[in-house]
Amino acid sequence: MRIGVDIMGGDFAPEATVLGAILAQKELPADVKLVLFGPKDKIEAICQRENFDASVFDIVDAQEVIEMGDHPAKAFTAKPNSSITVGFGYLQKKLIDGFASAGSTGAMLVGAMYTIKAIPGVIRPCISSEMPQFEGTPTLLLDVGLNADCRPDVLYQYAQIGSVYAKQMYGIADPKVALLNIGAEPAKGNLVTKSTYEAMADTKDFNFIGNIEGNQLLGNCPADVVVTDGFTGNIVLKEAEGLYKIIRKKGLTDDFFEKFNFENTGAVPVLGVNGIVLIGHGISNDKAIKTMILQTKKMIEAKVSEKICELYK
């Protein structure tokens, strides 16, 4: 297995990313190789300082950087030697099995669509996030920011994609799927959620259990997968991040609250594309980068992309 890592992605690159790769390497089995995309001289200098043998990695020299303020589509083509552009080139040629970055979300999404592209049959790929629960596996929420406006058929497809993810990553045989709404009753919501509910109500494509409200999402959610549009999902995700900041500021410590810590959640996967792509938080430190890499390994092993492809054959 070969995992690609964008060394220039994130606010604290290349320091945090190289250190994160070193931490991850120490936990990875011998048959997993990390392929680092970024300035070779800087990567080797950090490894030397840390007394770590840089030859353990495959280093692909990429001297350009797509900055957070760059226009994603323009930068992806205008900077052919950027760590993100070169990384996606390797993923497209199947020289790596997955690609992870804490860099520009826009550039990562553009890269995915320009190179490996959407799975044929997928209307719109999405990004998803795990919502912490008191016990057991987290609940998968999708979309959380890629598509602000979604038609009912897109949301229906998210339910299928999310179900595959829950089966492969969580080992749940028949994941329960819910639609995020302002009430549990079928008639509640706006035109989109009402129409989506009608489409999902009698489906045999997944295990639909109905609507859930926002106050059911965290802690003890009745569903394994919760579907919503990217506008709503992103607000929910940012609210959860804000809640964790308040908890830390108040000095509260609890194992459950630590599940909100981005260091422990790794990254959000892009689902519905022909490959394994993960996007980490821009403020990722070395621990968060390590978690992102280990999560990428797990997704590759679970064959998530391949299983989603099987839905539309």
Phi and psi in degrees as GROMACS dihedral restraints (atoms count N, CA, C in turn):
[ dihedral_restraints ]
;  ai    aj    ak    al  type     phi  dphi    fc
    3     4     5     6     1  -126.5    20    10
    4     5     6     7     1   120.8    20    10
    6     7     8     9     1  -109.6    20    10
    7     8     9    10     1   122.0    20    10
    9    10    11    12     1   -87.2    20    10
   10    11    12    13     1   136.0    20    10
   12    13    14    15     1  -129.8    20    10
   13    14    15    16     1   126.6    20    10
   15    16    17    18     1   -79.1    20    10
   16    17    18    19     1   107.8    20    10
   18    19    20    21     1   -75.2    20    10
   19    20    21    22     1   -20.2    20    10
   21    22    23    24     1   -98.3    20    10
   22    23    24    25     1     9.7    20    10
   24    25    26    27     1   -89.3    20    10
   25    26    27    28     1   130.8    20    10
   27    28    29    30     1   111.0    20    10
   28    29    30    31     1   161.3    20    10
   30    31    32    33     1   -66.6    20    10
   31    32    33    34     1   -25.2    20    10
   33    34    35    36     1  -114.4    20    10
   34    35    36    37     1    23.9    20    10
   36    37    38    39     1   -79.1    20    10
   37    38    39    40     1   151.0    20    10
   39    40    41    42     1   -88.7    20    10
   40    41    42    43     1    -2.3    20    10
   42    43    44    45     1   -57.3    20    10
   43    44    45    46     1   -58.5    20    10
   45    46    47    48     1   -64.9    20    10
   46    47    48    49     1   -36.8    20    10
   48    49    50    51     1   -71.1    20    10
   49    50    51    52     1   -41.1    20    10
   51    52    53    54     1   -67.2    20    10
   52    53    54    55     1   -43.9    20    10
   54    55    56    57     1   -62.8    20    10
   55    56    57    58     1   -37.7    20    10
   57    58    59    60     1   -65.6    20    10
   58    59    60    61     1   -39.0    20    10
   60    61    62    63     1   -64.8    20    10
   61    62    63    64     1   -38.3    20    10
   63    64    65    66     1   -63.8    20    10
   64    65    66    67     1   -45.0    20    10
   66    67    68    69     1   -60.8    20    10
   67    68    69    70     1   -43.1    20    10
   69    70    71    72     1   -65.6    20    10
   70    71    72    73     1   -42.5    20    10
   72    73    74    75     1   -58.1    20    10
   73    74    75    76     1   -34.9    20    10
   75    76    77    78     1   -68.1    20    10
   76    77    78    79     1   -18.9    20    10
   78    79    80    81     1  -105.3    20    10
   79    80    81    82     1    -7.4    20    10
   81    82    83    84     1   -88.6    20    10
   82    83    84    85     1   146.7    20    10
   84    85    86    87     1   -69.7    20    10
   85    86    87    88     1   166.5    20    10
   87    88    89    90     1   -64.1    20    10
   88    89    90    91     1   -24.6    20    10
   90    91    92    93     1   -86.9    20    10
   91    92    93    94     1     5.8    20    10
   93    94    95    96     1  -108.2    20    10
   94    95    96    97     1   123.0    20    10
   96    97    98    99     1  -111.1    20    10
   97    98    99   100     1   131.1    20    10
   99   100   101   102     1   -91.4    20    10
  100   101   102   103     1   129.6    20    10
  102   103   104   105     1  -109.7    20    10
  103   104   105   106     1   113.1    20    10
  105   106   107   108     1   -99.1    20    10
  106   107   108   109     1   128.1    20    10
  108   109   110   111     1  -107.4    20    10
  109   110   111   112     1   117.8    20    10
  111   112   113   114     1   164.6    20    10
  112   113   114   115     1  -175.7    20    10
  114   115   116   117     1   -64.0    20    10
  115   116   117   118     1   116.6    20    10
  117   118   119   120     1   -60.8    20    10
  118   119   120   121     1   -39.0    20    10
  120   121   122   123     1   -64.0    20    10
  121   122   123   124     1   -40.6    20    10
  123   124   125   126     1   -69.8    20    10
  124   125   126   127     1   -39.9    20    10
  126   127   128   129     1   -63.0    20    10
  127   128   129   130     1   -46.6    20    10
  129   130   131   132     1   -67.1    20    10
  130   131   132   133     1   -34.1    20    10
  132   133   134   135     1   -65.2    20    10
  133   134   135   136     1   -42.0    20    10
  135   136   137   138     1   -67.4    20    10
  136   137   138   139     1   -41.9    20    10
  138   139   140   141     1   -61.5    20    10
  139   140   141   142     1   -42.5    20    10
  141   142   143   144     1   -62.9    20    10
  142   143   144   145     1   -42.5    20    10
  144   145   146   147     1   -60.9    20    10
  145   146   147   148     1   -35.4    20    10
  147   148   149   150     1   -88.2    20    10
  148   149   150   151     1     6.1    20    10
  150   151   152   153     1    55.6    20    10
  151   152   153   154     1    40.9    20    10
  153   154   155   156     1  -115.9    20    10
  154   155   156   157     1   134.8    20    10
  156   157   158   159     1   -72.9    20    10
  157   158   159   160     1   107.5    20    10
  159   160   161   162     1   -65.5    20    10
  160   161   162   163     1   -20.9    20    10
  162   163   164   165     1   -68.9    20    10
  163   164   165   166     1   -11.2    20    10
  165   166   167   168     1   -63.6    20    10
  166   167   168   169     1   -32.3    20    10
  168   169   170   171     1   -89.9    20    10
  169   170   171   172     1   156.8    20    10
  171   172   173   174     1   -93.6    20    10
  172   173   174   175     1   117.2    20    10
  174   175   176   177     1  -106.7    20    10
  175   176   177   178     1   122.7    20    10
  177   178   179   180     1  -107.1    20    10
  178   179   180   181     1   112.6    20    10
  180   181   182   183     1   -67.4    20    10
  181   182   183   184     1   118.3    20    10
  183   184   185   186     1  -137.4    20    10
  184   185   186   187     1   107.4    20    10
  186   187   188   189     1   -88.4    20    10
  187   188   189   190     1   -17.3    20    10
  189   190   191   192     1   -91.0    20    10
  190   191   192   193     1   156.9    20    10
  192   193   194   195     1  -133.0    20    10
  193   194   195   196     1   131.7    20    10
  195   196   197   198     1   -86.1    20    10
  196   197   198   199     1   111.2    20    10
  198   199   200   201     1   -78.5    20    10
  199   200   201   202     1   159.9    20    10
  201   202   203   204     1   -59.8    20    10
  202   203   204   205     1   -31.2    20    10
  204   205   206   207     1   -87.1    20    10
  205   206   207   208     1    -5.0    20    10
  207   208   209   210     1   -71.3    20    10
  208   209   210   211     1   150.9    20    10
  210   211   212   213     1   -70.4    20    10
  211   212   213   214     1   120.3    20    10
  213   214   215   216     1   -54.9    20    10
  214   215   216   217     1   -51.9    20    10
  216   217   218   219     1   -67.2    20    10
  217   218   219   220     1   -43.3    20    10
  219   220   221   222     1   -65.8    20    10
  220   221   222   223     1   -43.1    20    10
  222   223   224   225     1   -66.8    20    10
  223   224   225   226     1   -35.8    20    10
  225   226   227   228     1   -61.2    20    10
  226   227   228   229     1   -38.8    20    10
  228   229   230   231     1   -89.1    20    10
  229   230   231   232     1   -30.8    20    10
  231   232   233   234     1   -77.5    20    10
  232   233   234   235     1   -19.3    20    10
  234   235   236   237     1  -119.9    20    10
  235   236   237   238     1    74.5    20    10
  237   238   239   240     1   -66.0    20    10
  238   239   240   241     1   -17.9    20    10
  240   241   242   243     1  -103.9    20    10
  241   242   243   244     1    19.7    20    10
  243   244   245   246     1   -76.7    20    10
  244   245   246   247     1   155.7    20    10
  246   247   248   249     1   -61.3    20    10
  247   248   249   250     1   -35.4    20    10
  249   250   251   252     1   -72.7    20    10
  250   251   252   253     1   -45.9    20    10
  252   253   254   255     1   -62.5    20    10
  253   254   255   256     1   -46.1    20    10
  255   256   257   258     1   -65.5    20    10
  256   257   258   259     1   -39.9    20    10
  258   259   260   261     1   -60.6    20    10
  259   260   261   262     1   -44.0    20    10
  261   262   263   264     1   -68.4    20    10
  262   263   264   265     1   -31.2    20    10
  264   265   266   267     1   -61.1    20    10
  265   266   267   268     1   -41.4    20    10
  267   268   269   270     1   -66.0    20    10
  268   269   270   271     1   -40.1    20    10
  270   271   272   273     1   -65.7    20    10
  271   272   273   274     1   -40.6    20    10
  273   274   275   276     1   -62.9    20    10
  274   275   276   277     1   -36.8    20    10
  276   277   278   279     1   -86.0    20    10
  277   278   279   280     1     2.8    20    10
  279   280   281   282     1    62.4    20    10
  280   281   282   283     1    30.5    20    10
  282   283   284   285     1   -84.0    20    10
  283   284   285   286     1   -13.6    20    10
  285   286   287   288     1  -133.4    20    10
  286   287   288   289     1   158.2    20    10
  288   289   290   291     1   -96.1    20    10
  289   290   291   292     1   -13.6    20    10
  291   292   293   294     1  -165.9    20    10
  292   293   294   295     1   158.5    20    10
  294   295   296   297     1  -136.7    20    10
  295   296   297   298     1   131.6    20    10
  297   298   299   300     1  -130.9    20    10
  298   299   300   301     1   142.8    20    10
  300   301   302   303     1  -153.0    20    10
  301   302   303   304     1   146.3    20    10
  303   304   305   306     1  -103.2    20    10
  304   305   306   307     1    18.4    20    10
  306   307   308   309     1   -86.5    20    10
  307   308   309   310     1  -154.6    20    10
  309   310   311   312     1   -57.4    20    10
  310   311   312   313     1   119.0    20    10
  312   313   314   315     1   -60.6    20    10
  313   314   315   316     1   -43.6    20    10
  315   316   317   318     1   -59.5    20    10
  316   317   318   319     1   -44.2    20    10
  318   319   320   321     1   -66.5    20    10
  319   320   321   322     1   -36.1    20    10
  321   322   323   324     1   -66.3    20    10
  322   323   324   325     1   -39.8    20    10
  324   325   326   327     1   -70.6    20    10
  325   326   327   328     1   -41.1    20    10
  327   328   329   330     1   -61.5    20    10
  328   329   330   331     1   -44.8    20    10
  330   331   332   333     1   -58.4    20    10
  331   332   333   334     1   -43.1    20    10
  333   334   335   336     1   -62.8    20    10
  334   335   336   337     1   -43.9    20    10
  336   337   338   339     1   -73.8    20    10
  337   338   339   340     1   -29.7    20    10
  339   340   341   342     1   -77.4    20    10
  340   341   342   343     1   -30.2    20    10
  342   343   344   345     1  -108.5    20    10
  343   344   345   346     1   -76.7    20    10
  345   346   347   348     1   -76.3    20    10
  346   347   348   349     1   -24.0    20    10
  348   349   350   351     1    65.4    20    10
  349   350   351   352     1   169.5    20    10
  351   352   353   354     1   -71.9    20    10
  352   353   354   355     1   149.7    20    10
  354   355   356   357     1   -63.6    20    10
  355   356   357   358     1   130.1    20    10
  357   358   359   360     1   -54.5    20    10
  358   359   360   361     1   126.1    20    10
  360   361   362   363     1   106.3    20    10
  361   362   363   364     1   -22.7    20    10
  363   364   365   366     1   -81.1    20    10
  364   365   366   367     1   122.2    20    10
  366   367   368   369     1   -68.5    20    10
  367   368   369   370     1   -50.8    20    10
  369   370   371   372     1  -145.3    20    10
  370   371   372   373     1   122.9    20    10
  372   373   374   375     1   -62.0    20    10
  373   374   375   376     1   165.6    20    10
  375   376   377   378     1  -144.3    20    10
  376   377   378   379     1   169.6    20    10
  378   379   380   381     1  -116.7    20    10
  379   380   381   382     1   146.6    20    10
  381   382   383   384     1  -129.2    20    10
  382   383   384   385     1   161.5    20    10
  384   385   386   387     1  -142.0    20    10
  385   386   387   388     1   153.1    20    10
  387   388   389   390     1   -93.6    20    10
  388   389   390   391     1   129.1    20    10
  390   391   392   393     1   -97.8    20    10
  391   392   393   394     1   121.2    20    10
  393   394   395   396     1   -61.8    20    10
  394   395   396   397     1   142.6    20    10
  396   397   398   399     1  -125.0    20    10
  397   398   399   400     1   158.9    20    10
  399   400   401   402     1   -61.3    20    10
  400   401   402   403     1   -43.5    20    10
  402   403   404   405     1  -135.3    20    10
  403   404   405   406     1   158.1    20    10
  405   406   407   408     1    71.3    20    10
  406   407   408   409     1  -156.0    20    10
  408   409   410   411     1   -77.4    20    10
  409   410   411   412     1   156.3    20    10
  411   412   413   414     1   -72.4    20    10
  412   413   414   415     1   169.9    20    10
  414   415   416   417     1   -98.5    20    10
  415   416   417   418     1   133.6    20    10
  417   418   419   420     1   -86.5    20    10
  418   419   420   421     1   126.3    20    10
  420   421   422   423     1  -111.2    20    10
  421   422   423   424     1   128.0    20    10
  423   424   425   426     1  -152.4    20    10
  424   425   426   427     1   138.7    20    10
  426   427   428   429     1   -88.9    20    10
  427   428   429   430     1   156.2    20    10
  429   430   431   432     1  -123.3    20    10
  430   431   432   433     1    28.5    20    10
  432   433   434   435     1   150.7    20    10
  433   434   435   436     1    -8.9    20    10
  435   436   437   438     1   -80.8    20    10
  436   437   438   439     1   -42.8    20    10
  438   439   440   441     1  -121.9    20    10
  439   440   441   442     1   102.7    20    10
  441   442   443   444     1   -65.8    20    10
  442   443   444   445     1   -35.8    20    10
  444   445   446   447     1  -116.1    20    10
  445   446   447   448     1   128.9    20    10
  447   448   449   450     1  -131.1    20    10
  448   449   450   451     1   135.4    20    10
  450   451   452   453     1   -77.7    20    10
  451   452   453   454     1   163.2    20    10
  453   454   455   456     1   -57.9    20    10
  454   455   456   457     1   -36.8    20    10
  456   457   458   459     1   -68.2    20    10
  457   458   459   460     1   -29.6    20    10
  459   460   461   462     1   -69.2    20    10
  460   461   462   463     1   -45.3    20    10
  462   463   464   465     1   -63.9    20    10
  463   464   465   466     1   -37.4    20    10
  465   466   467   468     1   -59.9    20    10
  466   467   468   469     1   -43.3    20    10
  468   469   470   471     1   -67.2    20    10
  469   470   471   472     1   -35.3    20    10
  471   472   473   474     1   -59.9    20    10
  472   473   474   475     1   -36.0    20    10
  474   475   476   477     1   -63.4    20    10
  475   476   477   478     1   -40.6    20    10
  477   478   479   480     1   -65.6    20    10
  478   479   480   481     1   -46.7    20    10
  480   481   482   483     1   -63.7    20    10
  481   482   483   484     1   -44.4    20    10
  483   484   485   486     1   -62.7    20    10
  484   485   486   487     1   -35.7    20    10
  486   487   488   489     1   -65.3    20    10
  487   488   489   490     1   -40.7    20    10
  489   490   491   492     1   -62.2    20    10
  490   491   492   493     1   -44.8    20    10
  492   493   494   495     1   -59.6    20    10
  493   494   495   496     1   -46.5    20    10
  495   496   497   498     1   -63.6    20    10
  496   497   498   499     1   -37.1    20    10
  498   499   500   501     1   -65.7    20    10
  499   500   501   502     1   -47.9    20    10
  501   502   503   504     1   -75.8    20    10
  502   503   504   505     1   -39.8    20    10
  504   505   506   507     1   -90.3    20    10
  505   506   507   508     1   -34.4    20    10
  507   508   509   510     1  -104.2    20    10
  508   509   510   511     1   -12.2    20    10
  510   511   512   513     1    72.5    20    10
  511   512   513   514     1    27.9    20    10
  513   514   515   516     1   -92.0    20    10
  514   515   516   517     1   120.2    20    10
  516   517   518   519     1   -65.1    20    10
  517   518   519   520     1   -41.4    20    10
  519   520   521   522     1  -136.8    20    10
  520   521   522   523     1    77.9    20    10
  522   523   524   525     1   -59.2    20    10
  523   524   525   526     1   139.4    20    10
  525   526   527   528     1   -84.1    20    10
  526   527   528   529     1   130.7    20    10
  528   529   530   531     1  -114.6    20    10
  529   530   531   532     1   133.5    20    10
  531   532   533   534     1  -128.4    20    10
  532   533   534   535     1   158.0    20    10
  534   535   536   537     1  -106.2    20    10
  535   536   537   538     1   125.4    20    10
  537   538   539   540     1   -73.4    20    10
  538   539   540   541     1   126.0    20    10
  540   541   542   543     1  -148.9    20    10
  541   542   543   544     1   179.4    20    10
  543   544   545   546     1   -93.1    20    10
  544   545   546   547     1     5.6    20    10
  546   547   548   549     1  -170.1    20    10
  547   548   549   550     1   159.6    20    10
  549   550   551   552     1   -79.8    20    10
  550   551   552   553     1   -23.2    20    10
  552   553   554   555     1   -69.1    20    10
  553   554   555   556     1   143.7    20    10
  555   556   557   558     1   -57.2    20    10
  556   557   558   559     1   -30.3    20    10
  558   559   560   561     1   -84.4    20    10
  559   560   561   562     1    -4.2    20    10
  561   562   563   564     1   -77.8    20    10
  562   563   564   565     1   157.9    20    10
  564   565   566   567     1   107.6    20    10
  565   566   567   568     1  -170.5    20    10
  567   568   569   570     1   -95.5    20    10
  568   569   570   571     1  -174.2    20    10
  570   571   572   573     1   -61.3    20    10
  571   572   573   574     1   -37.2    20    10
  573   574   575   576     1   -68.7    20    10
  574   575   576   577     1   -48.3    20    10
  576   577   578   579     1   -68.1    20    10
  577   578   579   580     1   -35.0    20    10
  579   580   581   582     1   -63.6    20    10
  580   581   582   583     1   -45.0    20    10
  582   583   584   585     1   -67.3    20    10
  583   584   585   586     1   -38.1    20    10
  585   586   587   588     1   -65.3    20    10
  586   587   588   589     1   -41.6    20    10
  588   589   590   591     1   -59.2    20    10
  589   590   591   592     1   -45.2    20    10
  591   592   593   594     1   -60.2    20    10
  592   593   594   595     1   -39.6    20    10
  594   595   596   597     1   -68.7    20    10
  595   596   597   598     1   -34.5    20    10
  597   598   599   600     1   -86.0    20    10
  598   599   600   601     1   -20.9    20    10
  600   601   602   603     1   -53.0    20    10
  601   602   603   604     1   -45.7    20    10
  603   604   605   606     1  -113.9    20    10
  604   605   606   607     1    21.6    20    10
  606   607   608   609     1   -71.6    20    10
  607   608   609   610     1   152.2    20    10
  609   610   611   612     1  -112.8    20    10
  610   611   612   613     1     4.8    20    10
  612   613   614   615     1   -76.6    20    10
  613   614   615   616     1   -23.4    20    10
  615   616   617   618     1  -160.2    20    10
  616   617   618   619     1   170.2    20    10
  618   619   620   621     1   -92.0    20    10
  619   620   621   622     1    84.1    20    10
  621   622   623   624     1   -82.7    20    10
  622   623   624   625     1   127.1    20    10
  624   625   626   627     1  -110.5    20    10
  625   626   627   628     1     2.8    20    10
  627   628   629   630     1   108.2    20    10
  628   629   630   631     1  -163.9    20    10
  630   631   632   633     1   -80.7    20    10
  631   632   633   634     1   149.3    20    10
  633   634   635   636     1  -131.2    20    10
  634   635   636   637     1   157.6    20    10
  636   637   638   639     1   -99.2    20    10
  637   638   639   640     1   166.2    20    10
  639   640   641   642     1   -58.9    20    10
  640   641   642   643     1   -30.8    20    10
  642   643   644   645     1   -76.4    20    10
  643   644   645   646     1    -2.0    20    10
  645   646   647   648     1  -102.0    20    10
  646   647   648   649     1    -4.5    20    10
  648   649   650   651     1   -72.8    20    10
  649   650   651   652     1   -36.6    20    10
  651   652   653   654     1  -108.9    20    10
  652   653   654   655     1   146.1    20    10
  654   655   656   657     1    92.3    20    10
  655   656   657   658     1   -57.6    20    10
  657   658   659   660     1  -146.6    20    10
  658   659   660   661     1    54.9    20    10
  660   661   662   663     1   -69.4    20    10
  661   662   663   664     1   134.7    20    10
  663   664   665   666     1   -74.5    20    10
  664   665   666   667     1   -11.1    20    10
  666   667   668   669     1  -112.0    20    10
  667   668   669   670     1   153.3    20    10
  669   670   671   672     1   -89.5    20    10
  670   671   672   673     1   -26.5    20    10
  672   673   674   675     1  -133.4    20    10
  673   674   675   676     1   130.5    20    10
  675   676   677   678     1  -123.0    20    10
  676   677   678   679     1   129.0    20    10
  678   679   680   681     1  -106.6    20    10
  679   680   681   682     1   136.8    20    10
  681   682   683   684     1  -158.6    20    10
  682   683   684   685     1   172.4    20    10
  684   685   686   687     1   -78.1    20    10
  685   686   687   688     1   163.0    20    10
  687   688   689   690     1   -65.9    20    10
  688   689   690   691     1   -28.3    20    10
  690   691   692   693     1   -65.7    20    10
  691   692   693   694     1   -52.2    20    10
  693   694   695   696     1   -66.6    20    10
  694   695   696   697     1   -43.5    20    10
  696   697   698   699     1   -62.3    20    10
  697   698   699   700     1   -37.3    20    10
  699   700   701   702     1   -68.7    20    10
  700   701   702   703     1   -38.2    20    10
  702   703   704   705     1   -62.8    20    10
  703   704   705   706     1   -43.5    20    10
  705   706   707   708     1   -60.9    20    10
  706   707   708   709     1   -44.9    20    10
  708   709   710   711     1   -62.8    20    10
  709   710   711   712     1   -45.0    20    10
  711   712   713   714     1   -67.6    20    10
  712   713   714   715     1   -33.7    20    10
  714   715   716   717     1   -64.3    20    10
  715   716   717   718     1   -40.2    20    10
  717   718   719   720     1   -63.7    20    10
  718   719   720   721     1   -40.6    20    10
  720   721   722   723     1   -63.6    20    10
  721   722   723   724     1   -40.5    20    10
  723   724   725   726     1   -64.9    20    10
  724   725   726   727     1   -38.7    20    10
  726   727   728   729     1   -61.1    20    10
  727   728   729   730     1   -42.0    20    10
  729   730   731   732     1   -64.6    20    10
  730   731   732   733     1   -38.2    20    10
  732   733   734   735     1   -61.9    20    10
  733   734   735   736     1   -40.1    20    10
  735   736   737   738     1   -64.9    20    10
  736   737   738   739     1   -43.1    20    10
  738   739   740   741     1   -60.6    20    10
  739   740   741   742     1   -43.7    20    10
  741   742   743   744     1   -66.7    20    10
  742   743   744   745     1   -39.7    20    10
  744   745   746   747     1   -64.6    20    10
  745   746   747   748     1   -33.1    20    10
  747   748   749   750     1   -81.0    20    10
  748   749   750   751     1    -5.5    20    10
  750   751   752   753     1    76.0    20    10
  751   752   753   754     1    21.2    20    10
  753   754   755   756     1   -83.7    20    10
  754   755   756   757     1   137.2    20    10
  756   757   758   759     1  -125.5    20    10
  757   758   759   760     1   132.7    20    10
  759   760   761   762     1  -164.7    20    10
  760   761   762   763     1   141.6    20    10
  762   763   764   765     1   -60.0    20    10
  763   764   765   766     1   -37.3    20    10
  765   766   767   768     1   -65.8    20    10
  766   767   768   769     1   -45.2    20    10
  768   769   770   771     1   -62.4    20    10
  769   770   771   772     1   -30.2    20    10
  771   772   773   774     1   -68.4    20    10
  772   773   774   775     1   -14.8    20    10
  774   775   776   777     1   -69.4    20    10
  775   776   777   778     1   -16.6    20    10
  777   778   779   780     1   -84.9    20    10
  778   779   780   781     1   -11.8    20    10
  780   781   782   783     1   -70.2    20    10
  781   782   783   784     1   121.3    20    10
  783   784   785   786     1   -59.6    20    10
  784   785   786   787     1   -23.1    20    10
  786   787   788   789     1   -62.2    20    10
  787   788   789   790     1   -29.8    20    10
  789   790   791   792     1   -97.1    20    10
  790   791   792   793     1   -10.2    20    10
  792   793   794   795     1   -98.4    20    10
  793   794   795   796     1   -18.8    20    10
  795   796   797   798     1    82.1    20    10
  796   797   798   799     1   -92.3    20    10
  798   799   800   801     1  -158.0    20    10
  799   800   801   802     1   168.6    20    10
  801   802   803   804     1  -100.9    20    10
  802   803   804   805     1   131.9    20    10
  804   805   806   807     1   -83.2    20    10
  805   806   807   808     1   146.5    20    10
  807   808   809   810     1   -90.8    20    10
  808   809   810   811     1   118.1    20    10
  810   811   812   813     1  -109.5    20    10
  811   812   813   814     1   139.7    20    10
  813   814   815   816     1   103.4    20    10
  814   815   816   817     1     7.0    20    10
  816   817   818   819     1  -111.9    20    10
  817   818   819   820     1   163.4    20    10
  819   820   821   822     1   -81.7    20    10
  820   821   822   823     1    58.2    20    10
  822   823   824   825     1   165.2    20    10
  823   824   825   826     1   172.6    20    10
  825   826   827   828     1   -96.2    20    10
  826   827   828   829     1   114.8    20    10
  828   829   830   831     1  -132.0    20    10
  829   830   831   832     1   127.8    20    10
  831   832   833   834     1  -127.1    20    10
  832   833   834   835     1   142.9    20    10
  834   835   836   837     1  -120.6    20    10
  835   836   837   838     1   119.4    20    10
  837   838   839   840     1   -89.7    20    10
  838   839   840   841     1   169.5    20    10
  840   841   842   843     1   -69.2    20    10
  841   842   843   844     1   139.6    20    10
  843   844   845   846     1   -59.5    20    10
  844   845   846   847     1   -27.1    20    10
  846   847   848   849     1   -95.7    20    10
  847   848   849   850     1    19.8    20    10
  849   850   851   852     1   -56.8    20    10
  850   851   852   853     1   133.1    20    10
  852   853   854   855     1   -96.8    20    10
  853   854   855   856     1  -172.4    20    10
  855   856   857   858     1   -61.4    20    10
  856   857   858   859     1   -37.6    20    10
  858   859   860   861     1   -66.2    20    10
  859   860   861   862     1   -41.8    20    10
  861   862   863   864     1   -65.1    20    10
  862   863   864   865     1   -38.6    20    10
  864   865   866   867     1   -64.5    20    10
  865   866   867   868     1   -42.1    20    10
  867   868   869   870     1   -58.7    20    10
  868   869   870   871     1   -46.9    20    10
  870   871   872   873     1   -61.4    20    10
  871   872   873   874     1   -40.5    20    10
  873   874   875   876     1   -60.3    20    10
  874   875   876   877     1   -43.0    20    10
  876   877   878   879     1   -66.3    20    10
  877   878   879   880     1   -43.7    20    10
  879   880   881   882     1   -66.1    20    10
  880   881   882   883     1   -34.3    20    10
  882   883   884   885     1   -67.3    20    10
  883   884   885   886     1   -37.5    20    10
  885   886   887   888     1   -61.2    20    10
  886   887   888   889     1   -43.9    20    10
  888   889   890   891     1   -58.0    20    10
  889   890   891   892     1   -44.4    20    10
  891   892   893   894     1   -64.0    20    10
  892   893   894   895     1   -39.6    20    10
  894   895   896   897     1   -68.1    20    10
  895   896   897   898     1   -37.2    20    10
  897   898   899   900     1   -63.6    20    10
  898   899   900   901     1   -46.3    20    10
  900   901   902   903     1   -62.6    20    10
  901   902   903   904     1   -35.6    20    10
  903   904   905   906     1   -78.1    20    10
  904   905   906   907     1    -9.5    20    10
  906   907   908   909     1    55.3    20    10
  907   908   909   910     1    43.3    20    10
  909   910   911   912     1   -59.5    20    10
  910   911   912   913     1   -49.0    20    10
  912   913   914   915     1   -62.0    20    10
  913   914   915   916     1   -42.2    20    10
  915   916   917   918     1   -62.7    20    10
  916   917   918   919     1   -40.4    20    10
  918   919   920   921     1   -69.7    20    10
  919   920   921   922     1   -34.9    20    10
  921   922   923   924     1   -67.3    20    10
  922   923   924   925     1   -38.3    20    10
  924   925   926   927     1   -57.4    20    10
  925   926   927   928     1   -37.1    20    10
  927   928   929   930     1   -64.8    20    10
  928   929   930   931     1   -22.8    20    10
  930   931   932   933     1   -63.1    20    10
  931   932   933   934     1   -29.6    20    10
  933   934   935   936     1  -116.4    20    10
  934   935   936   937     1    19.2    20    10
